[in-house]
Amino acid sequence: MGATTQRRGTAQRRYERAERILDAATELVLRWGYDKTTIDDVARLAGVAKGTIYLHWGSREDLFAALMRWDRAQMIGAVRRRLQEDPETATLPGLFGLLAHELHRRPLLQAAMVQDSAVLGKLVARKQTSTTTPDMVAPFGEYLATLREHGMVRADLSLEDHLTLVAAVLHGSLVSLRMMPDSLRVSDERAGELIGDALARAFAAENPPSDAARAVCADATRAFVDQAYAVARAKLRESLGDDLPPEEDLSPAEGDPS
């Protein structure tokens, strides 16, 4: 019993240290950009020795990959919690409204989506294709098939059409809001609502669905997000290994602005 408790305590300390390093790296990359952020800088801000970082990741590139996967898993985890807390959001437009809201709160993921060279530096010159997205295309297609079967979305749109609309609206919102003066910007919450509304109008079926169809599709929405979260955690495990925290500890607590 004592050995088990000791192992758990060691694992918890490693996780907390990894989290502290990731938090420090995020702050510095957003402040100075990837090219100017060194391992020495991250170690200094995180309050650890430089060699300690290499106990977790073999290179600066590995640390950055972990950073992106960490942020993505937190984002999907936050969406998942909101769906569980508010059943009314368990629709396709509701899902992407929540996703847009969370994305607009995460400048590092935004930088990756718009290939912001001021933040990403030389990483922009490399092919930055997420391996998570292709893994989710087939499940998203199955999810859409369920919605189509129950009259929740337009039947005349293909999977490619839906993906194009979602990508265009989400990506376009990130680009356009960056160009707007502060006096005209809406809150992250409002941006999510507007994006959800835009997708609702774009995907709306001709006839109102039945209550039974809504219930089936709400379950399908939650199941799809569960699967997306599992994929994100699997990718994160590739970067954190045994330092991956328990599922319930991954996403920040309510009110955490990260």
C-alpha positions in Angstrom: 0.0 0.0 0.0 2.8 2.4 0.9 4.6 1.7 -2.5 1.4 2.3 -4.4 0.8 5.6 -2.7 4.5 6.6 -3.3 4.1 5.8 -7.1 1.0 7.8 -7.3 2.6 10.7 -5.5 5.6 10.6 -7.9 3.3 10.4 -11.0 1.3 13.4 -9.6 4.5 15.4 -9.2 5.7 14.6 -12.7 2.3 15.6 -14.1 2.3 18.9 -12.2 5.9 19.6 -13.3 5.0 18.9 -17.0 2.0 21.1 -16.7 4.1 23.9 -15.2 6.6 23.6 -18.1 3.8 23.6 -20.7 2.2 26.7 -19.1 5.6 28.5 -19.2 6.2 27.5 -22.8 2.8 28.7 -23.8 3.3 32.1 -22.2 6.7 32.6 -23.8 5.7 31.5 -27.3 2.8 33.8 -27.3 5.0 36.7 -25.9 8.1 36.3 -28.0 7.2 33.7 -30.7 8.6 30.2 -31.2 11.9 31.2 -32.9 12.9 33.4 -29.9 11.8 31.0 -27.2 14.6 28.8 -25.9 14.6 25.8 -23.5 16.6 28.0 -21.1 13.8 30.6 -21.1 11.1 27.9 -20.5 13.1 26.3 -17.7 13.7 29.7 -16.0 10.0 30.7 -16.1 8.8 27.2 -15.0 11.3 27.2 -12.2 13.1 23.9 -13.2 16.5 23.0 -14.4 17.1 22.9 -18.2 17.9 19.2 -18.0 14.5 18.5 -16.3 12.7 19.6 -19.4 14.6 16.9 -21.4 13.4 14.3 -18.9 9.9 15.0 -20.4 10.8 15.9 -24.1 13.8 15.2 -26.2 13.8 18.5 -28.1 12.3 21.9 -28.3 10.2 20.6 -31.3 8.8 17.8 -29.1 7.9 20.3 -26.4 6.0 22.4 -28.9 4.2 19.4 -30.3 3.1 18.5 -26.7 2.0 22.1 -26.2 -0.4 22.0 -29.2 -1.7 18.6 -28.3 -2.2 19.7 -24.7 -4.2 22.8 -25.8 -6.3 20.8 -28.2 -7.2 18.2 -25.7 -8.1 20.9 -23.1 -10.3 22.6 -25.7 -12.2 19.4 -26.6 -12.5 18.5 -22.9 -14.1 21.9 -22.2 -16.6 21.4 -25.1 -17.4 17.9 -23.7 -18.1 19.3 -20.3 -20.4 22.0 -21.7 -22.4 19.4 -23.7 -22.8 17.4 -20.5 -23.9 20.4 -18.5 -26.3 21.9 -21.0 -28.3 19.3 -23.1 -29.6 22.0 -25.3 -26.2 22.5 -26.9 -26.0 18.8 -28.1 -26.7 19.7 -31.7 -24.4 20.2 -34.7 -24.7 24.0 -34.6 -24.5 23.9 -30.8 -21.3 21.8 -30.9 -19.5 24.1 -33.3 -20.7 27.1 -31.4 -19.0 25.7 -28.3 -16.0 24.8 -30.3 -15.7 28.3 -31.8 -16.1 29.8 -28.3 -13.3 27.7 -26.9 -11.1 28.2 -30.0 -11.4 32.0 -29.6 -10.1 31.7 -26.1 -6.9 29.8 -27.2 -4.4 32.1 -29.0 -1.9 29.3 -29.6 -4.4 27.1 -31.5 -5.6 30.2 -33.3 -2.0 30.9 -34.4 -1.7 27.3 -35.7 -4.9 27.5 -37.7 -4.1 30.8 -39.4 -0.3 30.0 -39.6 0.7 33.1 -37.8 4.4 33.5 -38.4 4.8 36.0 -35.6 3.9 33.2 -33.2 5.0 30.1 -35.0 8.1 31.4 -36.7 10.0 28.9 -38.8 7.4 26.3 -38.0 5.1 28.0 -40.6 7.5 26.9 -43.3 7.0 23.3 -42.4 3.9 21.3 -43.3 1.7 21.8 -40.3 -1.0 19.2 -40.9 -2.6 17.9 -37.8 -2.7 14.2 -37.5 -5.8 14.5 -35.3 -8.0 15.9 -38.0 -7.8 13.0 -40.5 -8.5 10.6 -37.6 -11.8 12.3 -37.0 -13.0 12.6 -40.7 -14.6 9.1 -40.7 -16.3 9.5 -37.3 -17.6 12.9 -38.4 -19.0 11.3 -41.5 -20.8 8.7 -39.4 -22.1 11.5 -37.1 -23.4 13.4 -40.1 -25.0 10.3 -41.5 -27.0 9.9 -38.3 -28.1 13.5 -38.4 -29.1 13.2 -42.0 -31.0 9.9 -41.3 -33.1 11.7 -38.7 -33.7 14.8 -40.7 -31.4 17.1 -38.6 -29.3 18.4 -41.5 -29.8 19.1 -45.2 -29.7 15.9 -47.2 -28.2 17.7 -50.3 -24.9 18.4 -48.7 -22.1 15.9 -48.8 -19.5 15.2 -46.1 -17.0 17.3 -48.1 -19.6 20.1 -48.3 -20.1 20.1 -44.5 -16.4 20.0 -43.8 -15.8 22.9 -46.2 -18.5 25.0 -44.5 -17.3 24.3 -41.0 -13.7 25.0 -41.9 -14.6 28.2 -43.8 -16.7 29.6 -41.0 -14.3 28.7 -38.2 -11.2 29.8 -40.0 -12.8 32.9 -41.4 -13.9 34.0 -38.0 -10.4 33.8 -36.7 -9.0 35.8 -39.6 -11.7 38.4 -39.7 -11.8 39.1 -35.9 -8.0 39.6 -35.9 -8.5 42.4 -38.4 -11.3 44.2 -36.6 -10.6 47.1 -34.3 -11.2 46.3 -30.6 -14.2 48.7 -30.5 -16.1 46.4 -32.9 -15.1 43.0 -31.5 -17.7 40.9 -29.8 -17.0 38.6 -26.8 -15.8 35.0 -27.3 -19.2 33.9 -26.0 -21.0 36.0 -28.6 -18.6 34.9 -31.4 -19.5 31.3 -30.6 -23.2 32.0 -30.6 -22.9 33.8 -34.0 -20.9 31.0 -35.6 -23.3 28.4 -34.2 -26.2 30.3 -35.7 -24.5 30.6 -39.1 -23.9 26.9 -39.2 -27.5 26.2 -38.0 -28.8 28.2 -41.0 -26.4 26.6 -43.4 -27.1 23.1 -42.3 -30.8 23.4 -41.5 -33.1 20.7 -42.8 -36.2 21.7 -44.7 -38.6 20.3 -42.2 -38.5 20.6 -38.4 -37.2 17.3 -36.8 -39.3 15.4 -34.2 -38.5 15.3 -30.5 -37.4 11.7 -30.9 -35.0 12.6 -33.7 -33.6 15.4 -31.6 -32.9 13.0 -28.7 -31.2 10.5 -30.9 -29.0 13.2 -32.5 -28.1 14.7 -29.1 -26.8 11.3 -28.0 -24.9 11.1 -31.3 -23.4 14.6 -30.7 -22.1 13.6 -27.3 -20.8 10.3 -28.6 -18.9 12.1 -31.4 -17.3 14.5 -28.9 -16.4 11.6 -26.6 -14.6 10.0 -29.5 -12.8 13.3 -30.5 -11.7 13.6 -26.9 -10.4 10.0 -26.9 -8.4 10.7 -30.1 -7.0 14.0 -28.6 -5.9 12.2 -25.5 -4.3 9.4 -27.5 -2.2 12.0 -29.4 -1.4 13.7 -26.1 -0.2 10.5 -24.7 2.4 10.2 -27.5 3.9 13.5 -26.1 3.4 13.0 -22.4 3.6 9.2 -22.0 3.1 8.3 -18.3 2.8 12.0 -17.4 -0.7 12.1 -19.0 -3.0 13.1 -16.2 -6.3 11.2 -15.3 -9.1 12.2 -17.6 -11.0 14.2 -15.1 -7.8 16.3 -14.4 -6.9 17.2 -18.0 -9.2 20.2 -18.6 -8.9 23.4 -16.5 -11.4 24.0 -13.7 -14.5 26.1 -14.3 -13.5 29.7 -14.7 -9.9 29.0 -15.7 -9.2 31.3 -18.6 -6.6 29.0 -20.2 
